[in-house]
């Protein structure tokens, strides 16, 4: 038992005759660790990007709500009448009248013949 621990500490398993198998496993383990680290890095970058985009969406949504409320205020009749008064255009005192147009019915060929 003592010799095994001593040989492990001296890393004799790396210089033995069948050390090629051990080296292959070590290289495989290192490559796997590098791939896992790279994958974790990409995942974290995507998480940060998603967080930034969600903040941007919140900002744009609040800006949209502000612009919409501003537009509603500008479309109000009182706001429009104030702006028109500055240009000396006054609202009409006469109410609008609905105009009805009566369309004459076209006579088809048979009705023209019978007349």
N, C-alpha and C positions, 0 to 999 in steps of 0.2 A: 504494500500500500504506500509505503514511504517512497519507494522508487518510482511509482507511477506519478505521484504528485511532483516529485523532483524532476522527472522527465517532462512533465507538462509545463512546469515553470521554465525549464531550459528550452522549450519548444522543439524537442527532438522529433515531434510528429511532422514538422515541416521539412526536415532534412533527411528523413529515412528513405529507404528504397521505394516504398509505395506512397511517397509524399505527393505525387502528381494528383491523386484523388483528393487529397486534403486541400491542395492549392485550388483545384477546380471548385470545390465547395466554398472555399473562402472567397474566391473571385465572384462566384454566383451570389453569395450573401451580400457582398459589397455592391454588386450591380443592382440587386433587389432593393437594398437600402437607398441607393441613389434614386432609383425610380420612385420609391415611396416618398422621398423628400421632395422630388420635383412635382409629384402629384399633389401633395399637400400644399406646396407653394401656389400651384395653379388654382386650387380650390380656394385658398385664402384670397387670392387676387380677385376671383369671381365674387366672393362674398363682399369684399370692399367695393367692387364696382356696382353690385346690386344695391348696397346701402347708399352709395352716391346717387344712383339713378332714382331710388325711391325718394330721397331728399329733393331731388330736382323735380320730380313729379308733384310733390307736395307744394313746392314753391310755385310751379306753373299753375296748379289748381287754384291756389289762393289768388294769384294774379288774375286768373280767369274770372273768379268770383268778383274781384274788385272791379274789373273792366265791365262785367255784366251789370253790376249795380250802378256804375257810372253811366252806362248807356241807358238804363231804365230812367235814371234821373234826367238825362238829356232829352229823352223822348216824351217826358211829361208835358202836358198842355201848358201848364203855368210857366215852365222854363222856356218853351218855344215862344209863348206870347211876350215874355220879358225881352227876349232877343229881338223879336219883331218890333216891339215898341222902340227900341234903340234905333231901328232903321225907319221909324215912322210908318210902319205898316200895322194897321189896326184890325182886330177881328171883326167879322161881318156881324151886322145887327139883324140882317134878314136871314131867316132860317132857309136852308136849302129845300128845293122843290124836286120831287121825283118826276122824271120825265119817262113817259111810257111810249114806246114806239109800237104801232100796230103794223104787222107785216101782212101785206095783201097775199091772199092765197093764190097761188098760180093755178091756172086752169089747165087741166091736161087735154089731150087731143080730143077725147070723146065728149067732154063738156063743151068744148068750143064748137063742135059739130052740131050739138043739140040746141044751141042757142040761136 
